[in-house]
Amino acid sequence: MTYSWNWGVLLQEPYLQWLGWGLALTLAISLSALVIALSVGTAVGVLRSSDHAVLRAVTGAYISVFRNIPLLLQMFLWFFVVPELLPAGAGHWLKRDLPYPEIVTAIVALGLFTSSRIAVQVSAGIDAVPRGQRMAAKAAGLSQLQAYRLVLLPQALRIIIPPLTSEILTIFKNSSVALTIGVYELTTQTQQIQSITYQGFEAFTAATILYVAIAMTVTVIMRAIERRVALPGTTSGGLHVRF
Amino acid sequence: MTSHEMIKVEGLSKSFGPLEVLKECSLTVRRGEVVVICGPSGSGKSTLVKCINGIEEFERGQVWIEGEALPSRGRAAARLRARVGMVFQHFELYPHLTVLENICLAPVHVLKRPRTEAAAKARALLARVGLADKEAAYPAQLSGGQQQRIAIVRALAMDPVAMLFDEPTSALDPEMIGEVLAVMLELARDGMTMIVVTHEMGFAKSAADRVVFMDKGAIVEIDETQAFFAAPRSDRARLFLSRILAH
C-alpha cells in the first residue's frame, strides 16, 4: 500500500475548523433530538401504560410506525415527502422560509424515531413498578397525573436508566444519518475532508475518536446520574427490596 | 341512612371474567366500630376492602362513606377516597421517598396543606408509633414492622374518617407482628372506625366489635365478636375456626 500518511492535515485550516463545526452540529442535533425523544417518549410511554383501550391503541400505532420504519427512510420522508403532503402554504414555508430546513428535519426525524423506542422503555418501566404502588397512590386520593408524576415515573425512570443509556448513545451515533439530507455534521465533514485531501484514514480516525469520546462522556454522565438517584438500602438502584 | 353509619356497602358484586369474586356483599359499619373480616384464602376479603374505597372497580352495588355515595371514577371519587385510610399487606411505601416524604406526599398534594404543617403533623404521628428517629430513612432501610407502622402513620396523616387494613401483618416476620398490632389496638381504643382483614384471631377477639366471615365471595355471617368465637352459626365458619384456632 502506498499511502502517504499526513496526520498534520487534521490541524490545518480549514479542516480543523470543519471537524469542529461538524462536532458542534452533531452535538446540537443529538441533544435537541434527545429533548424531543425524552419528552414525547415519556408522554407516549405513560399513555401506553394506561388502562384506557383507545389510548393504548393510539400509542401502540405511534410506536409501531416510528419504530418499524428505518431511520434513513424517515429522514427522507420528513425532508422530501412531508412538505409535499402538507397544504401548499405550509409546504412552501417548510421548503423556503424555514431556516436550516435540513437541520430542523434531522432533529425532528431523529427525535421522533427515538421517542418511539423510549416510549417502549418508559411503559415497560412503569409496568415493572409493583401494582400496589399504583393502588397506594390511588388510595391516598392522588389524581392519575399526580400518581404518575410523584409515584410511578420516579420509580420507572430509575429502573430504565441502563437501557436509556444505550438509547442516548445511539442517538449520537444515529445523528450521522443526517448526512443523507445534507447536514454538515461530523461524518459529512469527515467525508468532505477525505474527498478533498485524500487523507481518508486520518479524517475517519479523527471522527472515530470524537464519536468514542462522546460515547464515553455520555456513559460517565449516566453512571453518575444512576449513582446519584440510587436509593439507600437497595442494590444498584433496585426498588424491589422489601424486607 | 343515619349519621352514625360510617361505611355502608350494599349488594356489591364483582367478577373477573366468569369468576364471581364478590357476590351481593352488604355491610354497615358504625362510627367508631372495629370490624374484622376473616375467611379462607380467595374468599374475597381483600377485594371487598379494596372496593370500599374504590381502588378496585366493581360491577354492581353501591358504597357510601359518611352517607356520601362513592362515584366510580373521577375527582369526586379521589376526594372521597382520600378520607378513608388504607394499609396494605405489602406496606406499599414509596421506595424513592424518605419516611417523612412518604407521610407528607398526600397531605401536601391532595389536601394542599402547607409543607411545614404536614411535616409537623407527620413528626407527631411518627413519635406516637415510636419511630421519630426514622424520618430521614428510606423504606428499604427499615424492617417490615417499621415499614408497616409508617404505612399506618401515612394513612393517619390524612385525618381519615375510617381506616381499612388489608392483611396488615401477613407479610411480616412473626416477631414484628406484635408491634403493628399494638398500633392498631391503640387506634381502635382511640375510637377509629376500622375494617380489618386479618387472620390474627387474637386481634379480632381483643379489638373487634363484630366479625364478618366470608367464603367464596359471599358474606356468610356477621356476628358480635364474642358470639362468633363462642358459637359461629354456619358450618363453614365453624370449620374455619376449628382449623385456624387448633394450631
Interface residues (C-beta under 8 A of the other chain):
Chain A: P130 G132 Q133 M135 A136 K138 A139 A140 G141 L142 S143 Q146 L150 V151 P154 Q155 R158 L231 P232 G233 T234 L239 V241 R242 F243
Chain B: K50 N53 I55 R75 A78 R79 R81 A82 R83 V84 G85 M86 F88 H90 F91 E92 L93 Y94 P95 H96 L105 A106 H109 V110 A137 Y138 P139 A140 Q141 L142 S143 G144 Q147 R154 A155 M158 A171 D173
